Amino acid sequence: MTNTKQEPADNIDQVISIGGIRGMTKDQAMLFLAQKYNFIEGRGIAAEYTSLAYEYEMIGEERTATELRKKAQEITNA
C-alpha cells in the first residue's frame, strides 16, 4: 500500500524506480539524474550516491558512475 501523503521529493529513489528513466532520451535522462544529484548533494548519505551511480551506469555513463561510487565510499569511510 502506498503512502499517498508522501511527497515525491521525500523519496526520490522511489520516484525514479517507479517512473524510471525508461522512455526518456539519454539527454532527458541526464537532466533527470542531474536533478537527483542536486537533491542528494550535501545530504551525506552514501546509499543515495550508490543508487545514483547505478542509474548513471544504466544509461552508459560509466565515468560518472565511478565518481559517484568513490563519493559514496568516502562518505562511508569518514
mmJSON file of the N, C-alpha and C atoms, coordinates in Angstrom:
{"data_MODEL":{"atom_site":{
"group_PDB":["ATOM","ATOM","ATOM","ATOM","ATOM","ATOM","ATOM","ATOM","ATOM","ATOM","ATOM","ATOM","ATOM","ATOM","ATOM","ATOM","ATOM","ATOM","ATOM","ATOM","ATOM","ATOM","ATOM","ATOM","ATOM","ATOM","ATOM","ATOM","ATOM","ATOM","ATOM","ATOM","ATOM","ATOM","ATOM","ATOM","ATOM","ATOM","ATOM","ATOM","ATOM","ATOM","ATOM","ATOM","ATOM","ATOM","ATOM","ATOM","ATOM","ATOM","ATOM","ATOM","ATOM","ATOM","ATOM","ATOM","ATOM","ATOM","ATOM","ATOM","ATOM","ATOM","ATOM","ATOM","ATOM","ATOM","ATOM","ATOM","ATOM","ATOM","ATOM","ATOM","ATOM","ATOM","ATOM","ATOM","ATOM","ATOM","ATOM","ATOM","ATOM","ATOM","ATOM","ATOM","ATOM","ATOM","ATOM","ATOM","ATOM","ATOM","ATOM","ATOM","ATOM","ATOM","ATOM","ATOM","ATOM","ATOM","ATOM","ATOM","ATOM","ATOM","ATOM","ATOM","ATOM","ATOM","ATOM","ATOM","ATOM","ATOM","ATOM","ATOM","ATOM","ATOM","ATOM","ATOM","ATOM","ATOM","ATOM","ATOM","ATOM","ATOM","ATOM","ATOM","ATOM","ATOM","ATOM","ATOM","ATOM","ATOM","ATOM","ATOM","ATOM","ATOM","ATOM","ATOM","ATOM","ATOM","ATOM","ATOM","ATOM","ATOM","ATOM","ATOM","ATOM","ATOM","ATOM","ATOM","ATOM","ATOM","ATOM","ATOM","ATOM","ATOM","ATOM","ATOM","ATOM","ATOM","ATOM","ATOM","ATOM","ATOM","ATOM","ATOM","ATOM","ATOM","ATOM","ATOM","ATOM","ATOM","ATOM","ATOM","ATOM","ATOM","ATOM","ATOM","ATOM","ATOM","ATOM","ATOM","ATOM","ATOM","ATOM","ATOM","ATOM","ATOM","ATOM","ATOM","ATOM","ATOM","ATOM","ATOM","ATOM","ATOM","ATOM","ATOM","ATOM","ATOM","ATOM","ATOM","ATOM","ATOM","ATOM","ATOM","ATOM","ATOM","ATOM","ATOM","ATOM","ATOM","ATOM","ATOM","ATOM","ATOM","ATOM","ATOM","ATOM","ATOM","ATOM","ATOM","ATOM","ATOM","ATOM","ATOM","ATOM","ATOM","ATOM","ATOM","ATOM","ATOM","ATOM","ATOM","ATOM","ATOM"],
"id":[1,2,3,4,5,6,7,8,9,10,11,12,13,14,15,16,17,18,19,20,21,22,23,24,25,26,27,28,29,30,31,32,33,34,35,36,37,38,39,40,41,42,43,44,45,46,47,48,49,50,51,52,53,54,55,56,57,58,59,60,61,62,63,64,65,66,67,68,69,70,71,72,73,74,75,76,77,78,79,80,81,82,83,84,85,86,87,88,89,90,91,92,93,94,95,96,97,98,99,100,101,102,103,104,105,106,107,108,109,110,111,112,113,114,115,116,117,118,119,120,121,122,123,124,125,126,127,128,129,130,131,132,133,134,135,136,137,138,139,140,141,142,143,144,145,146,147,148,149,150,151,152,153,154,155,156,157,158,159,160,161,162,163,164,165,166,167,168,169,170,171,172,173,174,175,176,177,178,179,180,181,182,183,184,185,186,187,188,189,190,191,192,193,194,195,196,197,198,199,200,201,202,203,204,205,206,207,208,209,210,211,212,213,214,215,216,217,218,219,220,221,222,223,224,225,226,227,228,229,230,231,232,233,234],
"type_symbol":["N","C","C","N","C","C","N","C","C","N","C","C","N","C","C","N","C","C","N","C","C","N","C","C","N","C","C","N","C","C","N","C","C","N","C","C","N","C","C","N","C","C","N","C","C","N","C","C","N","C","C","N","C","C","N","C","C","N","C","C","N","C","C","N","C","C","N","C","C","N","C","C","N","C","C","N","C","C","N","C","C","N","C","C","N","C","C","N","C","C","N","C","C","N","C","C","N","C","C","N","C","C","N","C","C","N","C","C","N","C","C","N","C","C","N","C","C","N","C","C","N","C","C","N","C","C","N","C","C","N","C","C","N","C","C","N","C","C","N","C","C","N","C","C","N","C","C","N","C","C","N","C","C","N","C","C","N","C","C","N","C","C","N","C","C","N","C","C","N","C","C","N","C","C","N","C","C","N","C","C","N","C","C","N","C","C","N","C","C","N","C","C","N","C","C","N","C","C","N","C","C","N","C","C","N","C","C","N","C","C","N","C","C","N","C","C","N","C","C","N","C","C","N","C","C","N","C","C","N","C","C","N","C","C"],
"label_atom_id":["N","CA","C","N","CA","C","N","CA","C","N","CA","C","N","CA","C","N","CA","C","N","CA","C","N","CA","C","N","CA","C","N","CA","C","N","CA","C","N","CA","C","N","CA","C","N","CA","C","N","CA","C","N","CA","C","N","CA","C","N","CA","C","N","CA","C","N","CA","C","N","CA","C","N","CA","C","N","CA","C","N","CA","C","N","CA","C","N","CA","C","N","CA","C","N","CA","C","N","CA","C","N","CA","C","N","CA","C","N","CA","C","N","CA","C","N","CA","C","N","CA","C","N","CA","C","N","CA","C","N","CA","C","N","CA","C","N","CA","C","N","CA","C","N","CA","C","N","CA","C","N","CA","C","N","CA","C","N","CA","C","N","CA","C","N","CA","C","N","CA","C","N","CA","C","N","CA","C","N","CA","C","N","CA","C","N","CA","C","N","CA","C","N","CA","C","N","CA","C","N","CA","C","N","CA","C","N","CA","C","N","CA","C","N","CA","C","N","CA","C","N","CA","C","N","CA","C","N","CA","C","N","CA","C","N","CA","C","N","CA","C","N","CA","C","N","CA","C","N","CA","C","N","CA","C","N","CA","C","N","CA","C","N","CA","C","N","CA","C","N","CA","C"],
"label_alt_id":[null,null,null,null,null,null,null,null,null,null,null,null,null,null,null,null,null,null,null,null,null,null,null,null,null,null,null,null,null,null,null,null,null,null,null,null,null,null,null,null,null,null,null,null,null,null,null,null,null,null,null,null,null,null,null,null,null,null,null,null,null,null,null,null,null,null,null,null,null,null,null,null,null,null,null,null,null,null,null,null,null,null,null,null,null,null,null,null,null,null,null,null,null,null,null,null,null,null,null,null,null,null,null,null,null,null,null,null,null,null,null,null,null,null,null,null,null,null,null,null,null,null,null,null,null,null,null,null,null,null,null,null,null,null,null,null,null,null,null,null,null,null,null,null,null,null,null,null,null,null,null,null,null,null,null,null,null,null,null,null,null,null,null,null,null,null,null,null,null,null,null,null,null,null,null,null,null,null,null,null,null,null,null,null,null,null,null,null,null,null,null,null,null,null,null,null,null,null,null,null,null,null,null,null,null,null,null,null,null,null,null,null,null,null,null,null,null,null,null,null,null,null,null,null,null,null,null,null,null,null,null,null,null,null],
"label_comp_id":["MET","MET","MET","THR","THR","THR","ASN","ASN","ASN","THR","THR","THR","LYS","LYS","LYS","GLN","GLN","GLN","GLU","GLU","GLU","PRO","PRO","PRO","ALA","ALA","ALA","ASP","ASP","ASP","ASN","ASN","ASN","ILE","ILE","ILE","ASP","ASP","ASP","GLN","GLN","GLN","VAL","VAL","VAL","ILE","ILE","ILE","SER","SER","SER","ILE","ILE","ILE","GLY","GLY","GLY","GLY","GLY","GLY","ILE","ILE","ILE","ARG","ARG","ARG","GLY","GLY","GLY","MET","MET","MET","THR","THR","THR","LYS","LYS","LYS","ASP","ASP","ASP","GLN","GLN","GLN","ALA","ALA","ALA","MET","MET","MET","LEU","LEU","LEU","PHE","PHE","PHE","LEU","LEU","LEU","ALA","ALA","ALA","GLN","GLN","GLN","LYS","LYS","LYS","TYR","TYR","TYR","ASN","ASN","ASN","PHE","PHE","PHE","ILE","ILE","ILE","GLU","GLU","GLU","GLY","GLY","GLY","ARG","ARG","ARG","GLY","GLY","GLY","ILE","ILE","ILE","ALA","ALA","ALA","ALA","ALA","ALA","GLU","GLU","GLU","TYR","TYR","TYR","THR","THR","THR","SER","SER","SER","LEU","LEU","LEU","ALA","ALA","ALA","TYR","TYR","TYR","GLU","GLU","GLU","TYR","TYR","TYR","GLU","GLU","GLU","MET","MET","MET","ILE","ILE","ILE","GLY","GLY","GLY","GLU","GLU","GLU","GLU","GLU","GLU","ARG","ARG","ARG","THR","THR","THR","ALA","ALA","ALA","THR","THR","THR","GLU","GLU","GLU","LEU","LEU","LEU","ARG","ARG","ARG","LYS","LYS","LYS","LYS","LYS","LYS","ALA","ALA","ALA","GLN","GLN","GLN","GLU","GLU","GLU","ILE","ILE","ILE","THR","THR","THR","ASN","ASN","ASN","ALA","ALA","ALA"],
"label_asym_id":["A","A","A","A","A","A","A","A","A","A","A","A","A","A","A","A","A","A","A","A","A","A","A","A","A","A","A","A","A","A","A","A","A","A","A","A","A","A","A","A","A","A","A","A","A","A","A","A","A","A","A","A","A","A","A","A","A","A","A","A","A","A","A","A","A","A","A","A","A","A","A","A","A","A","A","A","A","A","A","A","A","A","A","A","A","A","A","A","A","A","A","A","A","A","A","A","A","A","A","A","A","A","A","A","A","A","A","A","A","A","A","A","A","A","A","A","A","A","A","A","A","A","A","A","A","A","A","A","A","A","A","A","A","A","A","A","A","A","A","A","A","A","A","A","A","A","A","A","A","A","A","A","A","A","A","A","A","A","A","A","A","A","A","A","A","A","A","A","A","A","A","A","A","A","A","A","A","A","A","A","A","A","A","A","A","A","A","A","A","A","A","A","A","A","A","A","A","A","A","A","A","A","A","A","A","A","A","A","A","A","A","A","A","A","A","A","A","A","A","A","A","A","A","A","A","A","A","A","A","A","A","A","A","A"],
"label_entity_id":["1","1","1","1","1","1","1","1","1","1","1","1","1","1","1","1","1","1","1","1","1","1","1","1","1","1","1","1","1","1","1","1","1","1","1","1","1","1","1","1","1","1","1","1","1","1","1","1","1","1","1","1","1","1","1","1","1","1","1","1","1","1","1","1","1","1","1","1","1","1","1","1","1","1","1","1","1","1","1","1","1","1","1","1","1","1","1","1","1","1","1","1","1","1","1","1","1","1","1","1","1","1","1","1","1","1","1","1","1","1","1","1","1","1","1","1","1","1","1","1","1","1","1","1","1","1","1","1","1","1","1","1","1","1","1","1","1","1","1","1","1","1","1","1","1","1","1","1","1","1","1","1","1","1","1","1","1","1","1","1","1","1","1","1","1","1","1","1","1","1","1","1","1","1","1","1","1","1","1","1","1","1","1","1","1","1","1","1","1","1","1","1","1","1","1","1","1","1","1","1","1","1","1","1","1","1","1","1","1","1","1","1","1","1","1","1","1","1","1","1","1","1","1","1","1","1","1","1","1","1","1","1","1","1"],
"label_seq_id":[1,1,1,2,2,2,3,3,3,4,4,4,5,5,5,6,6,6,7,7,7,8,8,8,9,9,9,10,10,10,11,11,11,12,12,12,13,13,13,14,14,14,15,15,15,16,16,16,17,17,17,18,18,18,19,19,19,20,20,20,21,21,21,22,22,22,23,23,23,24,24,24,25,25,25,26,26,26,27,27,27,28,28,28,29,29,29,30,30,30,31,31,31,32,32,32,33,33,33,34,34,34,35,35,35,36,36,36,37,37,37,38,38,38,39,39,39,40,40,40,41,41,41,42,42,42,43,43,43,44,44,44,45,45,45,46,46,46,47,47,47,48,48,48,49,49,49,50,50,50,51,51,51,52,52,52,53,53,53,54,54,54,55,55,55,56,56,56,57,57,57,58,58,58,59,59,59,60,60,60,61,61,61,62,62,62,63,63,63,64,64,64,65,65,65,66,66,66,67,67,67,68,68,68,69,69,69,70,70,70,71,71,71,72,72,72,73,73,73,74,74,74,75,75,75,76,76,76,77,77,77,78,78,78],
"pdbx_PDB_ins_code":[null,null,null,null,null,null,null,null,null,null,null,null,null,null,null,null,null,null,null,null,null,null,null,null,null,null,null,null,null,null,null,null,null,null,null,null,null,null,null,null,null,null,null,null,null,null,null,null,null,null,null,null,null,null,null,null,null,null,null,null,null,null,null,null,null,null,null,null,null,null,null,null,null,null,null,null,null,null,null,null,null,null,null,null,null,null,null,null,null,null,null,null,null,null,null,null,null,null,null,null,null,null,null,null,null,null,null,null,null,null,null,null,null,null,null,null,null,null,null,null,null,null,null,null,null,null,null,null,null,null,null,null,null,null,null,null,null,null,null,null,null,null,null,null,null,null,null,null,null,null,null,null,null,null,null,null,null,null,null,null,null,null,null,null,null,null,null,null,null,null,null,null,null,null,null,null,null,null,null,null,null,null,null,null,null,null,null,null,null,null,null,null,null,null,null,null,null,null,null,null,null,null,null,null,null,null,null,null,null,null,null,null,null,null,null,null,null,null,null,null,null,null,null,null,null,null,null,null,null,null,null,null,null,null],
"Cartn_x":[0.837,0.0,0.883,0.511,1.322,0.856,1.807,1.5,1.209,-0.05,-0.434,-0.067,0.281,0.648,2.12,2.892,4.332,4.585,5.385,5.772,6.819,6.777,7.777,9.212,9.478,10.842,11.324,10.386,10.777,11.442,11.142,11.737,12.034,13.024,13.325,13.745,14.349,14.705,13.46,12.413,11.162,10.561,10.621,10.092,10.823,12.13,12.91,12.619,12.474,12.183,10.829,9.856,8.513,8.467,8.896,8.854,9.973,11.093,12.253,12.735,13.794,14.318,13.979,13.147,12.676,11.797,11.914,11.089,11.647,12.745,13.384,14.532,14.825,16.045,17.219,18.414,19.585,19.729,19.476,19.572,18.567,17.349,16.33,16.741,17.269,17.717,18.861,19.784,20.908,20.406,19.444,18.875,18.178,17.433,16.713,17.685,18.742,19.717,20.514,20.754,21.43,20.567,19.258,18.359,18.413,18.47,18.581,19.887,20.976,22.274,22.185,21.585,21.429,20.63,19.647,18.817,19.605,20.438,21.137,22.45,23.001,24.294,24.25,25.23,25.33,24.559,23.746,22.994,23.881,24.95,25.911,25.416,24.583,24.06,24.663,25.564,26.302,25.37,24.325,23.411,22.762,22.519,21.931,22.909,24.173,25.187,25.359,25.301,25.409,24.238,23.053,21.857,21.96,22.391,22.541,23.614,24.684,25.737,25.169,24.349,23.721,22.883,22.14,21.289,22.124,23.217,24.112,24.709,25.062,25.612,24.598,23.334,22.294,22.131,22.579,22.495,23.87,24.829,26.138,27.124,26.861,27.748,28.653,29.569,30.441,31.334,31.871,32.784,32.059,30.865,30.086,29.729,29.366,29.031,30.218,31.401,32.607,32.867,32.702,32.903,31.907,30.674,29.655,29.929,30.408,30.757,31.932,32.897,34.019,33.505,32.564,31.988,31.265,30.536,29.844,30.854,31.952,32.993,33.633,33.873,34.446,33.515,32.217,31.238,31.256,31.308,31.306,32.547,33.675,34.937,35.133,34.33,34.509,34.146],
"Cartn_y":[-1.176,0.0,1.241,2.213,3.409,4.498,5.218,6.363,7.531,7.903,8.96,10.346,10.468,11.782,12.09,11.117,11.315,12.14,13.165,13.985,13.247,13.326,12.638,12.98,14.219,14.631,13.983,13.483,12.818,11.481,10.869,9.584,9.534,10.275,10.411,9.094,8.171,6.867,6.107,6.19,5.519,6.125,7.426,8.096,7.591,7.477,7.029,5.562,4.749,3.338,3.145,3.926,3.798,4.422,5.668,6.358,5.908,5.644,5.176,6.153,5.763,6.574,5.924,4.885,4.249,5.217,5.17,6.031,7.432,7.724,9.031,8.92,10.017,10.058,10.127,9.897,9.982,11.391,12.401,13.782,14.042,13.545,13.716,12.992,11.78,11.009,11.727,12.293,13.024,14.219,14.95,16.091,15.62,14.543,13.991,13.563,12.859,12.401,13.561,14.589,15.785,16.44,16.443,16.988,16.146,14.833,13.958,14.228,14.399,14.693,15.981,16.996,18.255,18.057,17.177,16.903,16.198,15.217,14.433,15.052,15.951,16.547,17.236,16.938,17.576,16.867,15.871,15.144,14.125,13.705,12.802,11.378,10.9,9.542,8.707,7.82,7.032,6.22,5.662,4.824,5.611,6.873,7.681,7.859,8.045,8.16,6.832,5.73,4.413,4.158,4.507,4.348,5.182,6.408,7.292,6.769,6.224,5.64,4.521,3.692,2.604,3.164,4.203,4.785,5.398,6.044,6.571,5.418,4.35,3.188,2.615,2.619,2.076,2.862,4.105,4.883,5.033,4.222,4.191,5.243,5.892,6.929,6.338,5.482,4.755,5.68,6.711,7.622,8.305,8.799,9.45,8.443,7.232,6.188,5.9,5.816,5.564,6.698,7.927,9.084,9.069,8.715,8.675,7.551,6.425,5.331,5.724,6.474,6.966,7.886,8.746,9.675,8.895,7.863,7.022,6.352,5.874,5.223,6.217,7.435,8.468,8.758,8.816,9.07,7.907,6.701,5.504,5.462,5.869,5.814,6.987,8.007,9.206,8.966],
"Cartn_z":[0.0,0.0,0.0,-0.771,-0.929,0.025,0.589,1.429,0.517,0.408,-0.527,-0.039,1.238,1.771,1.578,1.178,0.993,-0.262,-0.114,-1.257,-2.068,-3.395,-4.212,-3.838,-3.5,-3.173,-1.875,-1.043,0.194,-0.065,-1.182,-1.504,-2.994,-3.392,-4.814,-5.436,-4.666,-5.219,-5.642,-4.85,-5.193,-6.455,-6.584,-7.77,-9.012,-8.922,-10.071,-10.356,-9.323,-9.535,-10.209,-9.803,-10.367,-11.753,-11.861,-13.139,-14.049,-13.444,-14.172,-15.223,-15.86,-16.949,-18.278,-18.21,-19.438,-20.209,-21.491,-22.318,-22.478,-21.811,-21.936,-22.926,-23.566,-24.362,-23.387,-23.878,-22.996,-22.44,-23.26,-22.777,-21.663,-21.817,-20.78,-19.501,-19.668,-18.507,-17.791,-18.557,-17.959,-17.15,-17.681,-16.945,-15.676,-15.803,-14.665,-13.567,-13.943,-12.963,-12.378,-13.155,-12.628,-11.549,-11.759,-10.737,-9.469,-9.634,-8.466,-7.74,-8.5,-7.876,-7.054,-7.615,-6.881,-5.602,-5.659,-4.486,-3.386,-3.767,-2.738,-2.293,-3.084,-2.764,-1.407,-0.611,0.691,1.791,1.44,2.468,3.169,2.49,3.115,3.309,2.403,2.509,1.383,1.755,0.765,-0.132,0.419,-0.366,-1.505,-1.297,-2.369,-3.522,-3.206,-4.254,-4.998,-4.266,-4.892,-5.827,-5.385,-6.218,-7.486,-7.324,-8.477,-9.429,-8.875,-9.71,-10.575,-9.998,-10.749,-11.902,-11.631,-12.671,-13.803,-13.448,-14.49,-15.302,-14.625,-15.309,-16.315,-15.954,-16.818,-18.124,-18.143,-19.388,-20.04,-19.578,-20.22,-19.761,-18.653,-18.122,-17.041,-17.476,-16.548,-15.724,-16.353,-15.638,-14.48,-14.741,-13.69,-12.6,-13.001,-12.031,-11.115,-11.689,-10.903,-9.916,-10.348,-9.471,-8.306,-8.605,-7.556,-6.561,-7.043,-6.132,-5.234,-5.782,-4.967,-3.868,-4.234,-3.25,-2.143,-2.542,-1.559,-0.621,-1.188,-0.373,0.584,0.134,1.008,2.177,1.915,2.979,3.96,3.444,4.289,5.173,4.616,5.375,6.313,6.198,7.033,8.476],
"occupancy":[1.0,1.0,1.0,1.0,1.0,1.0,1.0,1.0,1.0,1.0,1.0,1.0,1.0,1.0,1.0,1.0,1.0,1.0,1.0,1.0,1.0,1.0,1.0,1.0,1.0,1.0,1.0,1.0,1.0,1.0,1.0,1.0,1.0,1.0,1.0,1.0,1.0,1.0,1.0,1.0,1.0,1.0,1.0,1.0,1.0,1.0,1.0,1.0,1.0,1.0,1.0,1.0,1.0,1.0,1.0,1.0,1.0,1.0,1.0,1.0,1.0,1.0,1.0,1.0,1.0,1.0,1.0,1.0,1.0,1.0,1.0,1.0,1.0,1.0,1.0,1.0,1.0,1.0,1.0,1.0,1.0,1.0,1.0,1.0,1.0,1.0,1.0,1.0,1.0,1.0,1.0,1.0,1.0,1.0,1.0,1.0,1.0,1.0,1.0,1.0,1.0,1.0,1.0,1.0,1.0,1.0,1.0,1.0,1.0,1.0,1.0,1.0,1.0,1.0,1.0,1.0,1.0,1.0,1.0,1.0,1.0,1.0,1.0,1.0,1.0,1.0,1.0,1.0,1.0,1.0,1.0,1.0,1.0,1.0,1.0,1.0,1.0,1.0,1.0,1.0,1.0,1.0,1.0,1.0,1.0,1.0,1.0,1.0,1.0,1.0,1.0,1.0,1.0,1.0,1.0,1.0,1.0,1.0,1.0,1.0,1.0,1.0,1.0,1.0,1.0,1.0,1.0,1.0,1.0,1.0,1.0,1.0,1.0,1.0,1.0,1.0,1.0,1.0,1.0,1.0,1.0,1.0,1.0,1.0,1.0,1.0,1.0,1.0,1.0,1.0,1.0,1.0,1.0,1.0,1.0,1.0,1.0,1.0,1.0,1.0,1.0,1.0,1.0,1.0,1.0,1.0,1.0,1.0,1.0,1.0,1.0,1.0,1.0,1.0,1.0,1.0,1.0,1.0,1.0,1.0,1.0,1.0,1.0,1.0,1.0,1.0,1.0,1.0,1.0,1.0,1.0,1.0,1.0,1.0],
"B_iso_or_equiv":[0.0,0.0,0.0,0.0,0.0,0.0,0.0,0.0,0.0,0.0,0.0,0.0,0.0,0.0,0.0,0.0,0.0,0.0,0.0,0.0,0.0,0.0,0.0,0.0,0.0,0.0,0.0,0.0,0.0,0.0,0.0,0.0,0.0,0.0,0.0,0.0,0.0,0.0,0.0,0.0,0.0,0.0,0.0,0.0,0.0,0.0,0.0,0.0,0.0,0.0,0.0,0.0,0.0,0.0,0.0,0.0,0.0,0.0,0.0,0.0,0.0,0.0,0.0,0.0,0.0,0.0,0.0,0.0,0.0,0.0,0.0,0.0,0.0,0.0,0.0,0.0,0.0,0.0,0.0,0.0,0.0,0.0,0.0,0.0,0.0,0.0,0.0,0.0,0.0,0.0,0.0,0.0,0.0,0.0,0.0,0.0,0.0,0.0,0.0,0.0,0.0,0.0,0.0,0.0,0.0,0.0,0.0,0.0,0.0,0.0,0.0,0.0,0.0,0.0,0.0,0.0,0.0,0.0,0.0,0.0,0.0,0.0,0.0,0.0,0.0,0.0,0.0,0.0,0.0,0.0,0.0,0.0,0.0,0.0,0.0,0.0,0.0,0.0,0.0,0.0,0.0,0.0,0.0,0.0,0.0,0.0,0.0,0.0,0.0,0.0,0.0,0.0,0.0,0.0,0.0,0.0,0.0,0.0,0.0,0.0,0.0,0.0,0.0,0.0,0.0,0.0,0.0,0.0,0.0,0.0,0.0,0.0,0.0,0.0,0.0,0.0,0.0,0.0,0.0,0.0,0.0,0.0,0.0,0.0,0.0,0.0,0.0,0.0,0.0,0.0,0.0,0.0,0.0,0.0,0.0,0.0,0.0,0.0,0.0,0.0,0.0,0.0,0.0,0.0,0.0,0.0,0.0,0.0,0.0,0.0,0.0,0.0,0.0,0.0,0.0,0.0,0.0,0.0,0.0,0.0,0.0,0.0,0.0,0.0,0.0,0.0,0.0,0.0,0.0,0.0,0.0,0.0,0.0,0.0],
"pdbx_formal_charge":[null,null,null,null,null,null,null,null,null,null,null,null,null,null,null,null,null,null,null,null,null,null,null,null,null,null,null,null,null,null,null,null,null,null,null,null,null,null,null,null,null,null,null,null,null,null,null,null,null,null,null,null,null,null,null,null,null,null,null,null,null,null,null,null,null,null,null,null,null,null,null,null,null,null,null,null,null,null,null,null,null,null,null,null,null,null,null,null,null,null,null,null,null,null,null,null,null,null,null,null,null,null,null,null,null,null,null,null,null,null,null,null,null,null,null,null,null,null,null,null,null,null,null,null,null,null,null,null,null,null,null,null,null,null,null,null,null,null,null,null,null,null,null,null,null,null,null,null,null,null,null,null,null,null,null,null,null,null,null,null,null,null,null,null,null,null,null,null,null,null,null,null,null,null,null,null,null,null,null,null,null,null,null,null,null,null,null,null,null,null,null,null,null,null,null,null,null,null,null,null,null,null,null,null,null,null,null,null,null,null,null,null,null,null,null,null,null,null,null,null,null,null,null,null,null,null,null,null,null,null,null,null,null,null],
"auth_seq_id":[1,1,1,2,2,2,3,3,3,4,4,4,5,5,5,6,6,6,7,7,7,8,8,8,9,9,9,10,10,10,11,11,11,12,12,12,13,13,13,14,14,14,15,15,15,16,16,16,17,17,17,18,18,18,19,19,19,20,20,20,21,21,21,22,22,22,23,23,23,24,24,24,25,25,25,26,26,26,27,27,27,28,28,28,29,29,29,30,30,30,31,31,31,32,32,32,33,33,33,34,34,34,35,35,35,36,36,36,37,37,37,38,38,38,39,39,39,40,40,40,41,41,41,42,42,42,43,43,43,44,44,44,45,45,45,46,46,46,47,47,47,48,48,48,49,49,49,50,50,50,51,51,51,52,52,52,53,53,53,54,54,54,55,55,55,56,56,56,57,57,57,58,58,58,59,59,59,60,60,60,61,61,61,62,62,62,63,63,63,64,64,64,65,65,65,66,66,66,67,67,67,68,68,68,69,69,69,70,70,70,71,71,71,72,72,72,73,73,73,74,74,74,75,75,75,76,76,76,77,77,77,78,78,78],
"auth_comp_id":["MET","MET","MET","THR","THR","THR","ASN","ASN","ASN","THR","THR","THR","LYS","LYS","LYS","GLN","GLN","GLN","GLU","GLU","GLU","PRO","PRO","PRO","ALA","ALA","ALA","ASP","ASP","ASP","ASN","ASN","ASN","ILE","ILE","ILE","ASP","ASP","ASP","GLN","GLN","GLN","VAL","VAL","VAL","ILE","ILE","ILE","SER","SER","SER","ILE","ILE","ILE","GLY","GLY","GLY","GLY","GLY","GLY","ILE","ILE","ILE","ARG","ARG","ARG","GLY","GLY","GLY","MET","MET","MET","THR","THR","THR","LYS","LYS","LYS","ASP","ASP","ASP","GLN","GLN","GLN","ALA","ALA","ALA","MET","MET","MET","LEU","LEU","LEU","PHE","PHE","PHE","LEU","LEU","LEU","ALA","ALA","ALA","GLN","GLN","GLN","LYS","LYS","LYS","TYR","TYR","TYR","ASN","ASN","ASN","PHE","PHE","PHE","ILE","ILE","ILE","GLU","GLU","GLU","GLY","GLY","GLY","ARG","ARG","ARG","GLY","GLY","GLY","ILE","ILE","ILE","ALA","ALA","ALA","ALA","ALA","ALA","GLU","GLU","GLU","TYR","TYR","TYR","THR","THR","THR","SER","SER","SER","LEU","LEU","LEU","ALA","ALA","ALA","TYR","TYR","TYR","GLU","GLU","GLU","TYR","TYR","TYR","GLU","GLU","GLU","MET","MET","MET","ILE","ILE","ILE","GLY","GLY","GLY","GLU","GLU","GLU","GLU","GLU","GLU","ARG","ARG","ARG","THR","THR","THR","ALA","ALA","ALA","THR","THR","THR","GLU","GLU","GLU","LEU","LEU","LEU","ARG","ARG","ARG","LYS","LYS","LYS","LYS","LYS","LYS","ALA","ALA","ALA","GLN","GLN","GLN","GLU","GLU","GLU","ILE","ILE","ILE","THR","THR","THR","ASN","ASN","ASN","ALA","ALA","ALA"],
"auth_asym_id":["A","A","A","A","A","A","A","A","A","A","A","A","A","A","A","A","A","A","A","A","A","A","A","A","A","A","A","A","A","A","A","A","A","A","A","A","A","A","A","A","A","A","A","A","A","A","A","A","A","A","A","A","A","A","A","A","A","A","A","A","A","A","A","A","A","A","A","A","A","A","A","A","A","A","A","A","A","A","A","A","A","A","A","A","A","A","A","A","A","A","A","A","A","A","A","A","A","A","A","A","A","A","A","A","A","A","A","A","A","A","A","A","A","A","A","A","A","A","A","A","A","A","A","A","A","A","A","A","A","A","A","A","A","A","A","A","A","A","A","A","A","A","A","A","A","A","A","A","A","A","A","A","A","A","A","A","A","A","A","A","A","A","A","A","A","A","A","A","A","A","A","A","A","A","A","A","A","A","A","A","A","A","A","A","A","A","A","A","A","A","A","A","A","A","A","A","A","A","A","A","A","A","A","A","A","A","A","A","A","A","A","A","A","A","A","A","A","A","A","A","A","A","A","A","A","A","A","A","A","A","A","A","A","A"],
"auth_atom_id":["N","CA","C","N","CA","C","N","CA","C","N","CA","C","N","CA","C","N","CA","C","N","CA","C","N","CA","C","N","CA","C","N","CA","C","N","CA","C","N","CA","C","N","CA","C","N","CA","C","N","CA","C","N","CA","C","N","CA","C","N","CA","C","N","CA","C","N","CA","C","N","CA","C","N","CA","C","N","CA","C","N","CA","C","N","CA","C","N","CA","C","N","CA","C","N","CA","C","N","CA","C","N","CA","C","N","CA","C","N","CA","C","N","CA","C","N","CA","C","N","CA","C","N","CA","C","N","CA","C","N","CA","C","N","CA","C","N","CA","C","N","CA","C","N","CA","C","N","CA","C","N","CA","C","N","CA","C","N","CA","C","N","CA","C","N","CA","C","N","CA","C","N","CA","C","N","CA","C","N","CA","C","N","CA","C","N","CA","C","N","CA","C","N","CA","C","N","CA","C","N","CA","C","N","CA","C","N","CA","C","N","CA","C","N","CA","C","N","CA","C","N","CA","C","N","CA","C","N","CA","C","N","CA","C","N","CA","C","N","CA","C","N","CA","C","N","CA","C","N","CA","C","N","CA","C","N","CA","C","N","CA","C","N","CA","C","N","CA","C","N","CA","C"],
"pdbx_PDB_model_num":[1,1,1,1,1,1,1,1,1,1,1,1,1,1,1,1,1,1,1,1,1,1,1,1,1,1,1,1,1,1,1,1,1,1,1,1,1,1,1,1,1,1,1,1,1,1,1,1,1,1,1,1,1,1,1,1,1,1,1,1,1,1,1,1,1,1,1,1,1,1,1,1,1,1,1,1,1,1,1,1,1,1,1,1,1,1,1,1,1,1,1,1,1,1,1,1,1,1,1,1,1,1,1,1,1,1,1,1,1,1,1,1,1,1,1,1,1,1,1,1,1,1,1,1,1,1,1,1,1,1,1,1,1,1,1,1,1,1,1,1,1,1,1,1,1,1,1,1,1,1,1,1,1,1,1,1,1,1,1,1,1,1,1,1,1,1,1,1,1,1,1,1,1,1,1,1,1,1,1,1,1,1,1,1,1,1,1,1,1,1,1,1,1,1,1,1,1,1,1,1,1,1,1,1,1,1,1,1,1,1,1,1,1,1,1,1,1,1,1,1,1,1,1,1,1,1,1,1,1,1,1,1,1,1]
}}}
